[in-house]
Amino acid sequence: MHQHRTVWCHRAIKNESGTCNIWRRVDGSSARLTGVVTCGSVWTCPVCSARVAEHRREELERGMKAHVAAGGHAYLLTLTFPHERDLPLAEADRLFSKALQKFKNSKRFKRISKLYSRQGSVRSLEITWGPEHGFHVHTHDLIFAAPGLDTDQAAVDELRSAWIGALDKVGLAPKSKLEWMWKHALDLRGGQHAADYIAKFGRDAKWGIVAEVTRSHAKIGMREICGHEGHVTPFQLLAWAGAGDAEAAQLFREFADVFKHKRMLSWSPRLKAKLGLVERDDAEIAGDDTPMPAEREVASLTAEDLALVFSRGALGELQEYVCLLSDGDPPHVQACVNDFLADFRTRPKISRGTVREKIWRLRNRKGEPKRDLFAEVSPPA
């Protein structure tokens, strides 16, 4: 049976030493594993998502600073549409994508873009779910242009009219929702809102912080935490699915299937080059073991240790424990981790916990590296 790539994320050790390492920020704000194979999925893996989102946030921040330093201005443009729960996510996403294309190709959008010297934009694709209206697809665009657009009400209204027109052409603008769309379907705000958006990008729960799938609130039922009007992220659905909520599991599968080939961030062509940024894909970022600022190696795990952690479903718990240690000195952390592993052995297994350990690198006929071979390792009895 085909398994999703996220299933084996962090469950294969790629170091020749047969161990993986735990790195901790000096201030105890985060901890992560290095020396393991990662999946790089921003939609289905909360661990890789957090890593990638933090890199993308820093990238956005550098880009915005470069643009502003050159005399430009940044705006935050939010686009959405009215939706009901009976609209399948795949269809909503398809129609929304068509509407975005029509909007960007409209004469009004092009005219205002030229008027305010638009250099390009960065689009963030987001999704939430609510019990009343179902999946909610929307985008946030950071627009790099000249100052003055946010105070030009006639231009903003022209953009709003163009967006509603695009929605109407694809069948996402019911006449009964016209007033709602005029108020909420398009929102454009000035530089401070753009800066605030970048500041939180990758740093709140919506971007996949690992605690969202490890802490006790995951065991609360959907209706209890959502209420009637609330919206939650896909990773919250994943947390409920892990706690046995069948509806949440089905919803997360639907989301994962629709979004599997989509980008979290889409940059206008050549915009990164204009701003002096280097292109890197999500998988490369997620698998990068380069130390982050104010971070150091504090402990290591063998393949059997890692298998033990997974067999108890305790990866997030271990990382959180390392963060909470008041003394971040490596010998102290390693001793505490060893004690923690000993405690794991007294707990019942919740899965097989099998991990993979690299045993050698297969070479082709010319003697050049071809691919790594892994052997499966089970947790100790």
Secondary structure, DSSP 4 states (H G I P E B T S, - for coil): ----GGGGTT-EE-STTSEEEEEEETTSS-EEEESB-----TTT-HHHHHHHHHHHHHHHHHHHHHHHHTT-EEEEEEE-----TTS-HHHHHHHHHHHHHHHHHSHHHHHHHHHTT--EEEEEEEEEEETTTEEEEEEEEEEEE-TTGGG-HHHHHHHHHHHHHHHHHHT---GGGHHHHHHHTEEEE-HHHHHHHHHHTTTSGGG--GGGGTSGGGGS-HHHHHTTT--B-HHHHHHHHHTT-HHHHHHHHHHHHHHTT--SEEEPTTHHHHTT-----HHHHHT--PPPTTEEEEEEEEHHHHHHHHHTT-HHHHHHHHHH-S---HHHHHHHHHHHHHHHTTSPPSS---EEEEEEEEE-TTS-EEEEEEEEEPPP-
